[in-house]
Amino acid sequence: MTSAHMRAVITSRRELTPDLWILRLRPEQKLEFVPGQYVAVGLPGPSRLTERPYSIASSPHDPELEFFLERVEGGELSPQLYELPVGSEVYVRRQARGRLVFDRNSGRRDHFMVATVTGVAPFVSMIRTLAAEAQAGAVIPYRIALLHAASRPEEFGYLEELTELARRYDWFRYIPTVSRPWQAPGWEGERGRAEDVARKYLDQLGFRPEETVVYLCGNPNMIVNLEGLLLRAGFDAHAIRREMYWPSGAPVGPHSA
Ligand SMILES: Cc1cc2nc3c(=O)[nH]c(=O)nc-3n(C[C@H](O)[C@H](O)[C@H](O)COP(=O)(O)OP(=O)(O)OC[C@H]3O[C@@H](n4cnc5c(N)ncnc54)[C@H](O)[C@@H]3O)c2cc1C
């Protein structure tokens, strides 16, 4: 550990599937961050700390940090993190980073967020923070739609919470879509990959290129495909924000909806 790190204790973990879980940490000092940012989490290795960036799903108001994590088979850190029970200690950088933050400056009204599985984490932080502002009486002058793609419904992580927030607030729309509906009997929501359904919702919601900021997070293949599609549809490159969780062209994992 260096002065750039602090200790954090695991306070809870919620397993969604054998490879996906939601982890909460209490850092020894409050981490300052803007919703949408990530922070490096690490564990000591034989000679140095092994650390990886993870998007923060909690709101900055929350004294704990929440993460939505995938265990990547053969990975150096995530399988180790997965084994840790409540009460274990990890290291967290004192500084959060990242530019995938909610755009309040461009003056654009419409915000279209697209995530694959754990890529929803930064948007959960943004929506929770906006919902807290709305709860405190603020008027939210935006229209926000979150398109969340996964293979199966149990991979969404925040299905109930986001569905409830969408029911409560007319500025927010949550669209979960499953790419393997044959493995989800009873699923009545949207079907198809993010790339397949994005255009339908942009049209349906009336989100026009000149009024919309697009945020893409998670699987690099989704990001590359959807960015190409959006550029062809007239969206400006500068109005498309991206956070790739692993390099484009790398082999895809089991949750690559
Ligand atoms: C800005 C940023 C934010 C991130 N936020 C999250 C997050 O909120 N939740 C989360 O689970 N991960 C997130 N990641 C990915 C995370 O940082 C690690 O890459 C991941 O946990 C794998 O680390 P590892 O040490 O287990 O595997 P490594 O040993 O680092 O990598 C093994 C291989 O798996 C690839 N890989 C990495 N992630 C995946 C994946 N999900 N599916 C398939 N292949 C993958 C790597 O490119 C590499 O080829 C984020 C990455 C970035 C850059």
The ligand as an SDF file (V2000), in Angstrom:
LIG
                    3D

 53 58  0  0  0  0  0  0  0  0999 V2000
  -12.8430    2.4720  -16.4860 C   0  0  0  0  0  0  0  0  0  0  0  0
  -13.1530    1.0310  -16.1950 C   0  0  0  0  0  0  0  0  0  0  0  0
  -14.1930    0.7070  -15.3360 C   0  0  0  0  0  0  0  0  0  0  0  0
  -14.4920   -0.6280  -15.0700 C   0  0  0  0  0  0  0  0  0  0  0  0
  -15.5490   -0.9180  -14.2610 N   0  0  0  0  0  0  0  0  0  0  0  0
  -15.8750   -2.2150  -14.0270 C   0  0  0  0  0  0  0  0  0  0  0  0
  -17.0190   -2.5390  -13.2350 C   0  0  0  0  0  0  0  0  0  0  0  0
  -17.7460   -1.6500  -12.7480 O   0  0  0  0  0  0  0  0  0  0  0  0
  -17.2790   -3.8540  -13.0150 N   0  0  0  0  0  0  0  0  0  0  0  0
  -16.4870   -4.8560  -13.5380 C   0  0  0  0  0  0  0  0  0  0  0  0
  -16.7780   -6.0350  -13.2790 O   0  0  0  0  0  0  0  0  0  0  0  0
  -15.4130   -4.5570  -14.3050 N   0  0  0  0  0  0  0  0  0  0  0  0
  -15.0870   -3.2810  -14.5510 C   0  0  0  0  0  0  0  0  0  0  0  0
  -13.9860   -2.9950  -15.3100 N   0  0  0  0  0  0  0  0  0  0  0  0
  -13.0920   -4.1060  -15.7210 C   0  0  0  0  0  0  0  0  0  0  0  0
  -12.0470   -4.3330  -14.5980 C   0  0  0  0  0  0  0  0  0  0  0  0
  -11.2100   -3.2060  -14.4520 O   0  0  0  0  0  0  0  0  0  0  0  0
  -11.1420   -5.5580  -14.8610 C   0  0  0  0  0  0  0  0  0  0  0  0
  -10.6450   -5.4830  -16.1900 O   0  0  0  0  0  0  0  0  0  0  0  0
  -11.8750   -6.8600  -14.6960 C   0  0  0  0  0  0  0  0  0  0  0  0
  -12.3390   -6.9990  -13.3440 O   0  0  0  0  0  0  0  0  0  0  0  0
  -10.9310   -8.0420  -14.9830 C   0  0  0  0  0  0  0  0  0  0  0  0
   -9.8170   -7.9470  -14.1420 O   0  0  0  0  0  0  0  0  0  0  0  0
   -8.9750   -9.2500  -13.8190 P   0  0  0  0  0  0  0  0  0  0  0  0
   -7.7170   -8.8260  -13.0930 O   0  0  0  0  0  0  0  0  0  0  0  0
   -9.8100  -10.2910  -13.1640 O   0  0  0  0  0  0  0  0  0  0  0  0
   -8.6030   -9.7990  -15.2550 O   0  0  0  0  0  0  0  0  0  0  0  0
   -7.2670   -9.4630  -16.0820 P   0  0  0  0  0  0  0  0  0  0  0  0
   -6.2240  -10.4290  -15.6500 O   0  0  0  0  0  0  0  0  0  0  0  0
   -6.9650   -8.0170  -15.9830 O   0  0  0  0  0  0  0  0  0  0  0  0
   -7.8070   -9.6940  -17.5480 O   0  0  0  0  0  0  0  0  0  0  0  0
   -8.0880  -10.9260  -18.1290 C   0  0  0  0  0  0  0  0  0  0  0  0
   -8.6320  -10.6980  -19.5340 C   0  0  0  0  0  0  0  0  0  0  0  0
  -10.0450  -10.4420  -19.4870 O   0  0  0  0  0  0  0  0  0  0  0  0
  -10.3850   -9.2610  -20.2150 C   0  0  0  0  0  0  0  0  0  0  0  0
  -11.5810   -8.7060  -19.5310 N   0  0  0  0  0  0  0  0  0  0  0  0
  -11.6390   -7.7710  -18.5590 C   0  0  0  0  0  0  0  0  0  0  0  0
  -12.9100   -7.6020  -18.1440 N   0  0  0  0  0  0  0  0  0  0  0  0
  -13.6640   -8.4530  -18.8750 C   0  0  0  0  0  0  0  0  0  0  0  0
  -15.0470   -8.7510  -18.9160 C   0  0  0  0  0  0  0  0  0  0  0  0
  -15.9330   -8.1440  -18.1040 N   0  0  0  0  0  0  0  0  0  0  0  0
  -15.4740   -9.7000  -19.7730 N   0  0  0  0  0  0  0  0  0  0  0  0
  -14.6050  -10.3400  -20.5790 C   0  0  0  0  0  0  0  0  0  0  0  0
  -13.2810  -10.0960  -20.5990 N   0  0  0  0  0  0  0  0  0  0  0  0
  -12.8170   -9.1590  -19.7600 C   0  0  0  0  0  0  0  0  0  0  0  0
   -9.1330   -8.4310  -20.1510 C   0  0  0  0  0  0  0  0  0  0  0  0
   -9.0990   -7.5220  -21.2450 O   0  0  0  0  0  0  0  0  0  0  0  0
   -8.0520   -9.4900  -20.2750 C   0  0  0  0  0  0  0  0  0  0  0  0
   -7.8830   -9.8740  -21.6230 O   0  0  0  0  0  0  0  0  0  0  0  0
  -13.7000   -1.6660  -15.6340 C   0  0  0  0  0  0  0  0  0  0  0  0
  -12.6500   -1.3310  -16.4990 C   0  0  0  0  0  0  0  0  0  0  0  0
  -12.3890   -0.0130  -16.7950 C   0  0  0  0  0  0  0  0  0  0  0  0
  -11.2640    0.3010  -17.7500 C   0  0  0  0  0  0  0  0  0  0  0  0
  1  2  1  0
  2  3  1  0
  2 52  2  0
  3  4  2  0
  4  5  1  0
  4 50  1  0
  5  6  2  0
  6  7  1  0
  6 13  1  0
  7  8  2  0
  7  9  1  0
  9 10  1  0
 10 11  2  0
 10 12  1  0
 12 13  2  0
 13 14  1  0
 14 15  1  0
 14 50  1  0
 15 16  1  0
 16 17  1  0
 16 18  1  0
 18 19  1  0
 18 20  1  0
 20 21  1  0
 20 22  1  0
 22 23  1  0
 23 24  1  0
 24 25  2  0
 24 26  1  0
 24 27  1  0
 27 28  1  0
 28 29  2  0
 28 30  1  0
 28 31  1  0
 31 32  1  0
 32 33  1  0
 33 34  1  0
 33 48  1  0
 34 35  1  0
 35 36  1  0
 35 46  1  0
 36 37  1  0
 36 45  1  0
 37 38  2  0
 38 39  1  0
 39 40  1  0
 39 45  2  0
 40 41  1  0
 40 42  2  0
 42 43  1  0
 43 44  2  0
 44 45  1  0
 46 47  1  0
 46 48  1  0
 48 49  1  0
 50 51  2  0
 51 52  1  0
 52 53  1  0
M  END
$$$$
